[in-house]
């Protein structure tokens, strides 16, 4: 087990009206407020105090909501009059910094160029959570521009928030791009949080931070008001310390009355009614899984980035055109690239910023595309859908000629995370559940379930059953260890790497040493 560099680091969570709320579920917190143990204002103050305590080390939160205490106070007033809006009434949460909030906070995707840009309204998911009585604590840190900026970058780093850190071992990869959202839930800095993903950027950080990450069927949850990467692949997901918490959060951001928490179960053995398969030979080991390097392997350029670079050009322009104010005049990816090139700290060129050794090469590919949805774009999109769905997961679901598996049980990070990327590209619902901690680096890993689209209810039922089994087997989530609390390293990722030592899209050069410009030192 790695050494703790600073054993005097104080990590205990402050008491909430004399009560220890660390690791408490949303249901437990709601019960305590209902019986008068503490108020939403007490709870919000407690989380804010803990954020102030841990954030200088973890860099999980970019900006706090100056209205949080006033919101909590108003919700307490409603409770005193017998008005409780639902299970999230008075429950504090965080959102990833690419999810718009129409308030005193900035929505920037981690970039300084959008500071002061006023959004026209809350993102729809935030609007729903406000309506249901949740308390917005602030914006969480993230990999800048949702990892769209560069192919070689430091995971969980943004200009505004700095390097976010894994609470289990601060020198190791926190996962991204929804890094801060996962870290905050892991470290008890909020009750639940929201993240977004285009290619596994909810599932991966949840797995690395020992929490539950839940990605719904693509299209179940609105992405309106989210700074986009790709309309074809973007999804909003939820983080919780339990399946029940992640499900409650997903209920909170879903329109309609289809409650997923109604499908939670205490049953430990569903073998009599459920068949669970695993990923095997039926899923292709190439094709749509690659980010942008298929041509290097002799295949046509049908990678996800072939689609995403075009979508980003068009979708970002549409989002930026909706801003009420835009002080830096950022209207599209061309202005984004120019801004980074024109300021000293922008890292607009290779080796000019330690967090982005390759500069902004992904942005530049998007800019070069001109947003043209040509034959190559359409061919790549069709290929991805066919290989991830019909010839991918749908084939893996086949049990025999008459029956299909109800779910697929998969290790999250095996094979460089290929299966979680496949599920993200297919748009199929997926949940990851903590399994254990790696004894070599102290970082958690989990197990995940994938179900067919629009069977999110089944995903919650099976996920809660699996969580129950792990609890009985003493494999429940373990609180973070806070190893290496003095860590100051960057944590590098190479999207599309084809090196022999690569772990795919999630390759982390954590043992390499880099100079101040991100150049690998001999």
Secondary structure as a PSIPRED ss2 file (coil, helix, strand):
# PSIPRED VFORMAT (PSIPRED V4.0)

   1 X C   1.000  0.000  0.000
   2 X C   1.000  0.000  0.000
   3 X C   1.000  0.000  0.000
   4 X C   1.000  0.000  0.000
   5 X C   1.000  0.000  0.000
   6 X C   1.000  0.000  0.000
   7 X C   1.000  0.000  0.000
   8 X C   1.000  0.000  0.000
   9 X C   1.000  0.000  0.000
  10 X C   1.000  0.000  0.000
  11 X C   1.000  0.000  0.000
  12 X C   1.000  0.000  0.000
  13 X C   1.000  0.000  0.000
  14 X C   1.000  0.000  0.000
  15 X C   1.000  0.000  0.000
  16 X E   0.000  0.000  1.000
  17 X C   1.000  0.000  0.000
  18 X C   1.000  0.000  0.000
  19 X E   0.000  0.000  1.000
  20 X C   1.000  0.000  0.000
  21 X C   1.000  0.000  0.000
  22 X C   1.000  0.000  0.000
  23 X C   1.000  0.000  0.000
  24 X C   1.000  0.000  0.000
  25 X C   1.000  0.000  0.000
  26 X H   0.000  1.000  0.000
  27 X H   0.000  1.000  0.000
  28 X H   0.000  1.000  0.000
  29 X H   0.000  1.000  0.000
  30 X H   0.000  1.000  0.000
  31 X H   0.000  1.000  0.000
  32 X H   0.000  1.000  0.000
  33 X H   0.000  1.000  0.000
  34 X H   0.000  1.000  0.000
  35 X C   1.000  0.000  0.000
  36 X C   1.000  0.000  0.000
  37 X C   1.000  0.000  0.000
  38 X C   1.000  0.000  0.000
  39 X C   1.000  0.000  0.000
  40 X H   0.000  1.000  0.000
  41 X H   0.000  1.000  0.000
  42 X H   0.000  1.000  0.000
  43 X H   0.000  1.000  0.000
  44 X H   0.000  1.000  0.000
  45 X H   0.000  1.000  0.000
  46 X H   0.000  1.000  0.000
  47 X H   0.000  1.000  0.000
  48 X H   0.000  1.000  0.000
  49 X H   0.000  1.000  0.000
  50 X H   0.000  1.000  0.000
  51 X H   0.000  1.000  0.000
  52 X H   0.000  1.000  0.000
  53 X H   0.000  1.000  0.000
  54 X H   0.000  1.000  0.000
  55 X H   0.000  1.000  0.000
  56 X H   0.000  1.000  0.000
  57 X H   0.000  1.000  0.000
  58 X H   0.000  1.000  0.000
  59 X C   1.000  0.000  0.000
  60 X C   1.000  0.000  0.000
  61 X E   0.000  0.000  1.000
  62 X E   0.000  0.000  1.000
  63 X E   0.000  0.000  1.000
  64 X E   0.000  0.000  1.000
  65 X C   1.000  0.000  0.000
  66 X C   1.000  0.000  0.000
  67 X C   1.000  0.000  0.000
  68 X H   0.000  1.000  0.000
  69 X H   0.000  1.000  0.000
  70 X H   0.000  1.000  0.000
  71 X H   0.000  1.000  0.000
  72 X H   0.000  1.000  0.000
  73 X H   0.000  1.000  0.000
  74 X H   0.000  1.000  0.000
  75 X H   0.000  1.000  0.000
  76 X H   0.000  1.000  0.000
  77 X H   0.000  1.000  0.000
  78 X H   0.000  1.000  0.000
  79 X H   0.000  1.000  0.000
  80 X H   0.000  1.000  0.000
  81 X C   1.000  0.000  0.000
  82 X C   1.000  0.000  0.000
  83 X C   1.000  0.000  0.000
  84 X C   1.000  0.000  0.000
  85 X C   1.000  0.000  0.000
  86 X C   1.000  0.000  0.000
  87 X C   1.000  0.000  0.000
  88 X C   1.000  0.000  0.000
  89 X C   1.000  0.000  0.000
  90 X C   1.000  0.000  0.000
  91 X C   1.000  0.000  0.000
  92 X E   0.000  0.000  1.000
  93 X E   0.000  0.000  1.000
  94 X E   0.000  0.000  1.000
  95 X E   0.000  0.000  1.000
  96 X E   0.000  0.000  1.000
  97 X C   1.000  0.000  0.000
  98 X C   1.000  0.000  0.000
  99 X E   0.000  0.000  1.000
 100 X C   1.000  0.000  0.000
 101 X C   1.000  0.000  0.000
 102 X C   1.000  0.000  0.000
 103 X C   1.000  0.000  0.000
 104 X C   1.000  0.000  0.000
 105 X C   1.000  0.000  0.000
 106 X C   1.000  0.000  0.000
 107 X C   1.000  0.000  0.000
 108 X C   1.000  0.000  0.000
 109 X C   1.000  0.000  0.000
 110 X C   1.000  0.000  0.000
 111 X C   1.000  0.000  0.000
 112 X H   0.000  1.000  0.000
 113 X H   0.000  1.000  0.000
 114 X H   0.000  1.000  0.000
 115 X C   1.000  0.000  0.000
 116 X C   1.000  0.000  0.000
 117 X C   1.000  0.000  0.000
 118 X C   1.000  0.000  0.000
 119 X C   1.000  0.000  0.000
 120 X C   1.000  0.000  0.000
 121 X C   1.000  0.000  0.000
 122 X C   1.000  0.000  0.000
 123 X C   1.000  0.000  0.000
 124 X H   0.000  1.000  0.000
 125 X H   0.000  1.000  0.000
 126 X H   0.000  1.000  0.000
 127 X H   0.000  1.000  0.000
 128 X H   0.000  1.000  0.000
 129 X H   0.000  1.000  0.000
 130 X H   0.000  1.000  0.000
 131 X H   0.000  1.000  0.000
 132 X C   1.000  0.000  0.000
 133 X C   1.000  0.000  0.000
 134 X C   1.000  0.000  0.000
 135 X E   0.000  0.000  1.000
 136 X E   0.000  0.000  1.000
 137 X E   0.000  0.000  1.000
 138 X E   0.000  0.000  1.000
 139 X E   0.000  0.000  1.000
 140 X E   0.000  0.000  1.000
 141 X C   1.000  0.000  0.000
 142 X C   1.000  0.000  0.000
 143 X C   1.000  0.000  0.000
 144 X H   0.000  1.000  0.000
 145 X H   0.000  1.000  0.000
 146 X H   0.000  1.000  0.000
 147 X H   0.000  1.000  0.000
 148 X C   1.000  0.000  0.000
 149 X C   1.000  0.000  0.000
 150 X C   1.000  0.000  0.000
 151 X C   1.000  0.000  0.000
 152 X E   0.000  0.000  1.000
 153 X E   0.000  0.000  1.000
 154 X E   0.000  0.000  1.000
 155 X C   1.000  0.000  0.000
 156 X C   1.000  0.000  0.000
 157 X E   0.000  0.000  1.000
 158 X E   0.000  0.000  1.000
 159 X C   1.000  0.000  0.000
 160 X C   1.000  0.000  0.000
 161 X C   1.000  0.000  0.000
 162 X E   0.000  0.000  1.000
 163 X E   0.000  0.000  1.000
 164 X C   1.000  0.000  0.000
 165 X C   1.000  0.000  0.000
 166 X C   1.000  0.000  0.000
 167 X C   1.000  0.000  0.000
 168 X C   1.000  0.000  0.000
 169 X E   0.000  0.000  1.000
 170 X C   1.000  0.000  0.000
 171 X C   1.000  0.000  0.000
 172 X C   1.000  0.000  0.000
 173 X C   1.000  0.000  0.000
 174 X C   1.000  0.000  0.000
 175 X C   1.000  0.000  0.000
 176 X C   1.000  0.000  0.000
 177 X C   1.000  0.000  0.000
 178 X C   1.000  0.000  0.000
 179 X H   0.000  1.000  0.000
 180 X H   0.000  1.000  0.000
 181 X H   0.000  1.000  0.000
 182 X H   0.000  1.000  0.000
 183 X H   0.000  1.000  0.000
 184 X H   0.000  1.000  0.000
 185 X H   0.000  1.000  0.000
 186 X H   0.000  1.000  0.000
 187 X C   1.000  0.000  0.000
 188 X C   1.000  0.000  0.000
 189 X C   1.000  0.000  0.000
 190 X C   1.000  0.000  0.000
 191 X C   1.000  0.000  0.000
 192 X E   0.000  0.000  1.000
 193 X E   0.000  0.000  1.000
 194 X E   0.000  0.000  1.000
 195 X E   0.000  0.000  1.000
 196 X E   0.000  0.000  1.000
 197 X E   0.000  0.000  1.000
 198 X C   1.000  0.000  0.000
 199 X C   1.000  0.000  0.000
 200 X C   1.000  0.000  0.000
 201 X C   1.000  0.000  0.000
 202 X C   1.000  0.000  0.000
 203 X H   0.000  1.000  0.000
 204 X H   0.000  1.000  0.000
 205 X H   0.000  1.000  0.000
 206 X H   0.000  1.000  0.000
 207 X H   0.000  1.000  0.000
 208 X H   0.000  1.000  0.000
 209 X C   1.000  0.000  0.000
 210 X C   1.000  0.000  0.000
 211 X C   1.000  0.000  0.000
 212 X E   0.000  0.000  1.000
 213 X E   0.000  0.000  1.000
 214 X E   0.000  0.000  1.000
 215 X E   0.000  0.000  1.000
 216 X C   1.000  0.000  0.000
 217 X C   1.000  0.000  0.000
 218 X C   1.000  0.000  0.000
 219 X C   1.000  0.000  0.000
 220 X C   1.000  0.000  0.000
 221 X C   1.000  0.000  0.000
 222 X C   1.000  0.000  0.000
 223 X C   1.000  0.000  0.000
 224 X C   1.000  0.000  0.000
 225 X C   1.000  0.000  0.000
 226 X E   0.000  0.000  1.000
 227 X C   1.000  0.000  0.000
 228 X C   1.000  0.000  0.000
 229 X C   1.000  0.000  0.000
 230 X C   1.000  0.000  0.000
 231 X C   1.000  0.000  0.000
 232 X C   1.000  0.000  0.000
 233 X C   1.000  0.000  0.000
 234 X C   1.000  0.000  0.000
 235 X E   0.000  0.000  1.000
 236 X E   0.000  0.000  1.000
 237 X E   0.000  0.000  1.000
 238 X E   0.000  0.000  1.000
 239 X E   0.000  0.000  1.000
 240 X E   0.000  0.000  1.000
 241 X C   1.000  0.000  0.000
 242 X C   1.000  0.000  0.000
 243 X H   0.000  1.000  0.000
 244 X H   0.000  1.000  0.000
 245 X H   0.000  1.000  0.000
 246 X H   0.000  1.000  0.000
 247 X H   0.000  1.000  0.000
 248 X H   0.000  1.000  0.000
 249 X H   0.000  1.000  0.000
 250 X H   0.000  1.000  0.000
 251 X H   0.000  1.000  0.000
 252 X H   0.000  1.000  0.000
 253 X C   1.000  0.000  0.000
 254 X C   1.000  0.000  0.000
 255 X C   1.000  0.000  0.000
 256 X C   1.000  0.000  0.000
 257 X C   1.000  0.000  0.000
 258 X C   1.000  0.000  0.000
 259 X C   1.000  0.000  0.000
 260 X C   1.000  0.000  0.000
 261 X H   0.000  1.000  0.000
 262 X H   0.000  1.000  0.000
 263 X H   0.000  1.000  0.000
 264 X C   1.000  0.000  0.000
 265 X C   1.000  0.000  0.000
 266 X C   1.000  0.000  0.000
 267 X C   1.000  0.000  0.000
 268 X C   1.000  0.000  0.000
 269 X C   1.000  0.000  0.000
 270 X C   1.000  0.000  0.000
 271 X C   1.000  0.000  0.000
 272 X C   1.000  0.000  0.000
 273 X C   1.000  0.000  0.000
 274 X C   1.000  0.000  0.000
 275 X C   1.000  0.000  0.000
 276 X E   0.000  0.000  1.000
 277 X E   0.000  0.000  1.000
 278 X E   0.000  0.000  1.000
 279 X C   1.000  0.000  0.000
 280 X C   1.000  0.000  0.000
 281 X C   1.000  0.000  0.000
 282 X C   1.000  0.000  0.000
 283 X C   1.000  0.000  0.000
 284 X C   1.000  0.000  0.000
 285 X C   1.000  0.000  0.000
 286 X C   1.000  0.000  0.000
 287 X C   1.000  0.000  0.000
 288 X C   1.000  0.000  0.000
 289 X C   1.000  0.000  0.000
 290 X C   1.000  0.000  0.000
 291 X C   1.000  0.000  0.000
 292 X C   1.000  0.000  0.000
 293 X C   1.000  0.000  0.000
 294 X H   0.000  1.000  0.000
 295 X H   0.000  1.000  0.000
 296 X H   0.000  1.000  0.000
 297 X H   0.000  1.000  0.000
 298 X C   1.000  0.000  0.000
 299 X C   1.000  0.000  0.000
 300 X C   1.000  0.000  0.000
 301 X C   1.000  0.000  0.000
 302 X C   1.000  0.000  0.000
 303 X C   1.000  0.000  0.000
 304 X H   0.000  1.000  0.000
 305 X H   0.000  1.000  0.000
 306 X H   0.000  1.000  0.000
 307 X H   0.000  1.000  0.000
 308 X H   0.000  1.000  0.000
 309 X H   0.000  1.000  0.000
 310 X H   0.000  1.000  0.000
 311 X H   0.000  1.000  0.000
 312 X H   0.000  1.000  0.000
 313 X H   0.000  1.000  0.000
 314 X H   0.000  1.000  0.000
 315 X H   0.000  1.000  0.000
 316 X H   0.000  1.000  0.000
 317 X H   0.000  1.000  0.000
 318 X H   0.000  1.000  0.000
 319 X H   0.000  1.000  0.000
 320 X H   0.000  1.000  0.000
 321 X H   0.000  1.000  0.000
 322 X C   1.000  0.000  0.000
 323 X C   1.000  0.000  0.000
 324 X C   1.000  0.000  0.000
 325 X C   1.000  0.000  0.000
 326 X C   1.000  0.000  0.000
 327 X C   1.000  0.000  0.000
 328 X C   1.000  0.000  0.000
 329 X C   1.000  0.000  0.000
 330 X C   1.000  0.000  0.000
 331 X C   1.000  0.000  0.000
 332 X C   1.000  0.000  0.000
 333 X H   0.000  1.000  0.000
 334 X H   0.000  1.000  0.000
 335 X H   0.000  1.000  0.000
 336 X H   0.000  1.000  0.000
 337 X H   0.000  1.000  0.000
 338 X H   0.000  1.000  0.000
 339 X H   0.000  1.000  0.000
 340 X H   0.000  1.000  0.000
 341 X H   0.000  1.000  0.000
 342 X H   0.000  1.000  0.000
 343 X C   1.000  0.000  0.000
 344 X C   1.000  0.000  0.000
 345 X C   1.000  0.000  0.000
 346 X C   1.000  0.000  0.000
 347 X C   1.000  0.000  0.000
 348 X C   1.000  0.000  0.000
 349 X C   1.000  0.000  0.000
 350 X C   1.000  0.000  0.000
 351 X C   1.000  0.000  0.000
 352 X C   1.000  0.000  0.000
 353 X C   1.000  0.000  0.000
 354 X C   1.000  0.000  0.000
 355 X C   1.000  0.000  0.000
 356 X C   1.000  0.000  0.000
 357 X C   1.000  0.000  0.000
 358 X C   1.000  0.000  0.000
 359 X C   1.000  0.000  0.000
 360 X C   1.000  0.000  0.000
 361 X H   0.000  1.000  0.000
 362 X H   0.000  1.000  0.000
 363 X H   0.000  1.000  0.000
 364 X H   0.000  1.000  0.000
 365 X H   0.000  1.000  0.000
 366 X H   0.000  1.000  0.000
 367 X H   0.000  1.000  0.000
 368 X H   0.000  1.000  0.000
 369 X H   0.000  1.000  0.000
 370 X C   1.000  0.000  0.000
 371 X C   1.000  0.000  0.000
 372 X C   1.000  0.000  0.000
 373 X C   1.000  0.000  0.000
 374 X C   1.000  0.000  0.000
 375 X H   0.000  1.000  0.000
 376 X H   0.000  1.000  0.000
 377 X H   0.000  1.000  0.000
 378 X H   0.000  1.000  0.000
 379 X H   0.000  1.000  0.000
 380 X H   0.000  1.000  0.000
 381 X H   0.000  1.000  0.000
 382 X H   0.000  1.000  0.000
 383 X H   0.000  1.000  0.000
 384 X H   0.000  1.000  0.000
 385 X H   0.000  1.000  0.000
 386 X H   0.000  1.000  0.000
 387 X H   0.000  1.000  0.000
 388 X H   0.000  1.000  0.000
 389 X H   0.000  1.000  0.000
 390 X H   0.000  1.000  0.000
 391 X H   0.000  1.000  0.000
 392 X H   0.000  1.000  0.000
 393 X H   0.000  1.000  0.000
 394 X H   0.000  1.000  0.000
 395 X H   0.000  1.000  0.000
 396 X H   0.000  1.000  0.000
 397 X C   1.000  0.000  0.000
 398 X E   0.000  0.000  1.000
 399 X C   1.000  0.000  0.000
 400 X C   1.000  0.000  0.000
 401 X C   1.000  0.000  0.000
 402 X C   1.000  0.000  0.000
 403 X C   1.000  0.000  0.000
 404 X E   0.000  0.000  1.000
 405 X C   1.000  0.000  0.000
 406 X C   1.000  0.000  0.000
 407 X E   0.000  0.000  1.000
 408 X E   0.000  0.000  1.000
 409 X E   0.000  0.000  1.000
 410 X E   0.000  0.000  1.000
 411 X E   0.000  0.000  1.000
 412 X C   1.000  0.000  0.000
 413 X C   1.000  0.000  0.000
 414 X H   0.000  1.000  0.000
 415 X H   0.000  1.000  0.000
 416 X H   0.000  1.000  0.000
 417 X H   0.000  1.000  0.000
 418 X H   0.000  1.000  0.000
 419 X H   0.000  1.000  0.000
 420 X H   0.000  1.000  0.000
 421 X H   0.000  1.000  0.000
 422 X H   0.000  1.000  0.000
 423 X H   0.000  1.000  0.000
 424 X H   0.000  1.000  0.000
 425 X H   0.000  1.000  0.000
 426 X H   0.000  1.000  0.000
 427 X C   1.000  0.000  0.000
 428 X C   1.000  0.000  0.000
 429 X C   1.000  0.000  0.000
 430 X E   0.000  0.000  1.000
 431 X E   0.000  0.000  1.000
 432 X E   0.000  0.000  1.000
 433 X E   0.000  0.000  1.000
 434 X E   0.000  0.000  1.000
 435 X E   0.000  0.000  1.000
 436 X E   0.000  0.000  1.000
 437 X E   0.000  0.000  1.000
 438 X C   1.000  0.000  0.000
 439 X C   1.000  0.000  0.000
 440 X C   1.000  0.000  0.000
 441 X C   1.000  0.000  0.000
 442 X C   1.000  0.000  0.000
 443 X C   1.000  0.000  0.000
 444 X E   0.000  0.000  1.000
 445 X E   0.000  0.000  1.000
 446 X E   0.000  0.000  1.000
 447 X E   0.000  0.000  1.000
 448 X E   0.000  0.000  1.000
 449 X E   0.000  0.000  1.000
 450 X E   0.000  0.000  1.000
 451 X C   1.000  0.000  0.000
 452 X C   1.000  0.000  0.000
 453 X C   1.000  0.000  0.000
 454 X C   1.000  0.000  0.000
 455 X C   1.000  0.000  0.000
 456 X H   0.000  1.000  0.000
 457 X H   0.000  1.000  0.000
 458 X H   0.000  1.000  0.000
 459 X H   0.000  1.000  0.000
 460 X H   0.000  1.000  0.000
 461 X H   0.000  1.000  0.000
 462 X H   0.000  1.000  0.000
 463 X H   0.000  1.000  0.000
 464 X H   0.000  1.000  0.000
 465 X H   0.000  1.000  0.000
 466 X H   0.000  1.000  0.000
 467 X H   0.000  1.000  0.000
 468 X H   0.000  1.000  0.000
 469 X H   0.000  1.000  0.000
 470 X H   0.000  1.000  0.000
 471 X H   0.000  1.000  0.000
 472 X H   0.000  1.000  0.000
 473 X C   1.000  0.000  0.000
 474 X C   1.000  0.000  0.000
 475 X C   1.000  0.000  0.000
 476 X C   1.000  0.000  0.000
 477 X C   1.000  0.000  0.000
 478 X C   1.000  0.000  0.000
 479 X C   1.000  0.000  0.000
 480 X C   1.000  0.000  0.000
 481 X C   1.000  0.000  0.000
 482 X C   1.000  0.000  0.000
 483 X E   0.000  0.000  1.000
 484 X C   1.000  0.000  0.000
 485 X C   1.000  0.000  0.000
 486 X C   1.000  0.000  0.000
 487 X C   1.000  0.000  0.000
 488 X C   1.000  0.000  0.000
 489 X C   1.000  0.000  0.000
 490 X C   1.000  0.000  0.000
 491 X C   1.000  0.000  0.000
 492 X E   0.000  0.000  1.000
 493 X E   0.000  0.000  1.000
 494 X E   0.000  0.000  1.000
 495 X C   1.000  0.000  0.000
 496 X C   1.000  0.000  0.000
 497 X C   1.000  0.000  0.000
 498 X C   1.000  0.000  0.000
 499 X C   1.000  0.000  0.000
 500 X C   1.000  0.000  0.000
 501 X C   1.000  0.000  0.000
 502 X C   1.000  0.000  0.000
 503 X C   1.000  0.000  0.000
 504 X H   0.000  1.000  0.000
 505 X H   0.000  1.000  0.000
 506 X H   0.000  1.000  0.000
 507 X C   1.000  0.000  0.000
 508 X E   0.000  0.000  1.000
 509 X C   1.000  0.000  0.000
 510 X C   1.000  0.000  0.000
 511 X C   1.000  0.000  0.000
 512 X C   1.000  0.000  0.000
 513 X C   1.000  0.000  0.000
 514 X E   0.000  0.000  1.000
 515 X C   1.000  0.000  0.000
 516 X C   1.000  0.000  0.000
 517 X C   1.000  0.000  0.000
 518 X C   1.000  0.000  0.000
 519 X C   1.000  0.000  0.000
 520 X E   0.000  0.000  1.000
 521 X C   1.000  0.000  0.000
 522 X C   1.000  0.000  0.000
